[in-house]
Amino acid sequence: MHDLSAPTQKQMGEGWFKTLKQIPQQAISMSIRQIMKSKAIICTVPDKRKAQAVNDCLPGSFTPMHPASVLQRHKAAWCFLDAGSASLL
């Protein structure tokens, strides 16, 4: 478990929590190495505020500057984007 930063806790726009008080103070994190051991990965990316991250990670090749770009190397990874998150592609 690790403490969530204030900016992470304030990401309420995804609809998971109705108030700031409902947002957990801590979360479990997984390493990229562990995630890549999964048989399949389904990544959903909602909202336009994620557009730059999507543009940094999906087109082009893997770069340590954008760790999520490693998903391109997984045999069974699917990324589902909405119009907002795909707007810079």
N, C-alpha and C positions, 0 to 999 in steps of 0.2 A: 504494500500500500504506500502511496505517496500523497502528499498534500497537493490539491489543485490550486493553480495560481488564480488570482482574482480575475484576469481577463478570460480564462477558461471557464470559470464559474459564471461569468456574465453572459455566456453564449446561450441565451434563452430562446433565440429566434427559431430554433428547430422544433419547438413545441413539446419537448419532453417534460418540462417543468413549468408550472404556472407562476410560481413566485421564486425569488432568489433564495428564500429560506428552505425550499424543497431541494435545492441543488446540493449534492453531496460535497463534503469538505475534502474527501479523499477518494482515490480510485486505484484500481489494480492496473498495472501497466504490463505490457508484454514486449519483449525484445523483437526486433525485426527478424532475427534468426529464428525465433520461436514461431512467429507468424508465418514465415515462409515454409515451415514444416507442415502447415495445414494442407489437407487433401484438396480443399477448394477454398477460395476467398471471394466473398461477395462484399463489395465496397459501395456504399450508397453515399452520394455527395449532393446534399440539398443546398440550395440558396446561392444567390449571386456573390455573396461575400466569400465564397469558396472558389470563385472562378480563377483567381490568380494562382492558387495552390494547384488546381487541376491543370492549368496551362504550364506550370512549372514541372509537373510530374508525369503527365501522360505523353505528350508528343516528345520526340527526341529519344535520347538514350538515358540509361541509369546514371545518376550522379549523386554522390554523397551529400551534395548541397541540398538535395530534395529527396530525403529518405524514402518517401512513398513511391518514388519512381521505380524502386526495386520490384514493385508489383508487375511490371512489364516482363520480368524474368520468370514469373510463376506460370506453370503449365495450365492451371485452372483458376484464373482470377478474372472476375467480372466487375466492371465499374459501371454503376448506373448513375447517370447525371440527369439533372433537370435542365431546363432551358437556361436558367440563371448560372448554374455552375459550369455549364458548357459554353457560356457566352464568349469566352476569349479563344476558343479553339478554332 
